[in-house]
Amino acid sequence: MQPTRQHILETLDQRGSATARQLAQAFGMTAANLRRHLAILQARGLVTRAGLQPGKGRGRPETLYALTPAGQGTSLEALTRALLASLVANLDGAGSEEQIQALAKRMLSGAPAPTGQLTRRLVATVQRLSALNYKPHWEAKPQGPELVLGRCPYATIIADHPELCRMDAHLLATLLGMPVEQTSKLVPGQHGVPQCVFVLQQTTRK
């Protein structure tokens, strides 16, 4: 994250709440510049308006900002690592893919897979993956459609748990009703952002 925004989050975590003017003074920058950073953090769901601070004398009240639950520190990464380590330790050779596939289906919370023509399934799959923070889109290619995941929600732990890529493949296969093959893993795309690419293997429904 950009250093100033990270500093804002840390300061709000320590103080509980603060106004844009107070933060600007603490960082030695203009209130206008500080508000631009706050607007970005609000758009990302990390900071919210927490009320008003009465102005001094006849001064106008100022908006107080505080962290949202998403902006507060959690132990979710440590918990995820521990759960995955336990899962991997219990995988056996014959049933490992079946267990990873079952995990992928659990990610869908029991919702039915999209139906209809391939284009319709691709659009529905992108919508479903967007809700899971993959930032996906699909592209038409001569050899067939490709599904691009513009964000890996597990980027901080994927090096230790490559089985999550297999889970993603099963997730896509379940949603699309056909097997997929991963051809790119966290490779910089057009704008330099790491992305993963899966190619549809159209051996079944079209």
N, C-alpha and C positions, 0 to 999 in steps of 0.2 A: 504494500500500500504506500501511497505517496507520504513522505515523512511528516509534512505538516498535518495531514489528516490523522495519521497515526498518533501524533502528539495531541491533537484535539481529543481523540478517544481516550487517551491515557489521562489527560487532565480532567475530563468529565468523570472518568472512573474514580479519580481521587477526590474531586470536589462534590460529586453528586449532581450538581447543576451549575450553570453559569450563563451569563448573557454574552452576546456576540462582542459587546464592548469590553467586557472583562477578559474574554479570551484574546481579543486583539491586543489589549494592553500587555497581557502576559507574554504574547509572542512577538511584540514589537512590530505589528503590522497594522494596516488600516482596517477599520471595521468592514468596509466594502469587500476587501479581499477575503477577510475571514468569513463573511457571509457566503461567499461563493463556495468555499470549502464545506461550510455547513450544509448548503443546499445539496451538494453531491452526496454527503453522508446521509442526509435525509432521504434522498432518492434511493439509496442503497439499503434503507431500512435500519441504519445503525444509530441514528440520532433522531430525537423527536422533540417537539415543543412541550415543555413540562409545566407551563404556567406563566405568570407575569410577576416581575419584581417591581414594586412601587418605585416611582421616580423620586428623586430628591427634590424637596420643595414643591414647585409646581411642574416639575419635569414629567414627561410622559412615562408610563410604565414600560419596562423593557421585557422582551420575551426571554424566558429561561429555557435553556436546552439541556437535555439529559440523554443518557444512553437508553436505547431500547433493549429488550432482552437479547436480541441478536447481536447487539454491539458490546454486550458484556462478555467477559471471559468465561469459557466453559471448559469442562474436561472431556468433551465429546470425542476429541481425537484420541486421547489416551484410552477411553472406553472402547472405541472402534478398533484400535490396534489390539486390545486384549481379546475382544470377541472374535476377531478374525484369526488371531493366533490360535485360539481355542478351536475354531472351525477347521483350520488347516491341520491341526494336530489330530483331528478325528476323521479326516478324509482317508478313505481307503482307496486303493488303486482302481478297483472295479466300479465303485460307486461314486467316485469323486465328481465326475461330470454331472451325474444325476443330482447330487447334493447342491452343486453350484447352480444348476438349472432350477432347482426348487427355490434357491435363494433369490434368483432373478424373478421368479413368479411372485414371490412374496413382496418384492419391490413394487409390483403392480397392484398390491392390496386387493387381489381378487377381482379386479375390474376386468370385464370381457375384452378380448383383443378386437381391434378394428376389423371390419368386414368390408366387402365390396371390391372394386377394381384397385389395382396396385397404387395408382396415384392417390386415391382416396385414403388408402391405408398409410401411405407415406405422410400425408398431411396430418392424419390423426396421430401417427407415431410422433411426429415433430411436436405436436401440441402436448402429448403425454410426457415426452422427455423434457420439454420446457418447464413443466411443473416440477421436475426433479433436478432443475438447475444445470442441465447439460448444454444449454444454448445451442440447440441443434438446427440444422437445415439440411435439405437434400438437394442434390445436383443431378441433372440429366447428363449422362455420359454415353458415348457411342457403344461402350461395352455393357451399358446398363446403369441404373441409378446408383448413386453413392450417397450414403448418409454420413454427414460430417458432424461430429460432436465438437463444438467450439469451446467447450470447457469441460475439464475433468473434475467432477466434484470430489474426487479422491486423490487429487494431485499430490497432497502432502504425504500420503502413505502408499502410493501406487508402486514405488520402487521396492518396498518390502512385501507388497501383496499383489503380484501380477495376476493372481487368480481373479481379481476384480475386472480385468479386461475380458476374461472368459465369461464372467457374469454379464457384462455389457453385451457381449455377442449373443448370449442366450436371451437377454432382455429384448434385443432387437428382433431376433428370430421369432420370439413369441408374439410380438406386436405385429410383425409383417407377415407371419405365416410362411416363411421360407428361410433357409439358412443364409448366414452372412459370413463374410471373411474380413478380418481386420487387416488392412493394408498399410496403415500408418498409425503410429503411436506417439502422441505429443510432439509432432513435427510442426515447426512454424509454418503457418498458412500465409495467405496473401498479405495480411497486415502484420505478420510477425508473431501472431498469437499462437501458442501451441494448440494443436487440434488432433483428434483421432478420426480416421476415416474407415468406414466399413462398406464393402461392396456386396450388393445383393447377388446371390447365386440363384438365378431364376430357373430352378429345376422343377418347381411346383406351380402353384397358382400364379396367374398373371392378371 
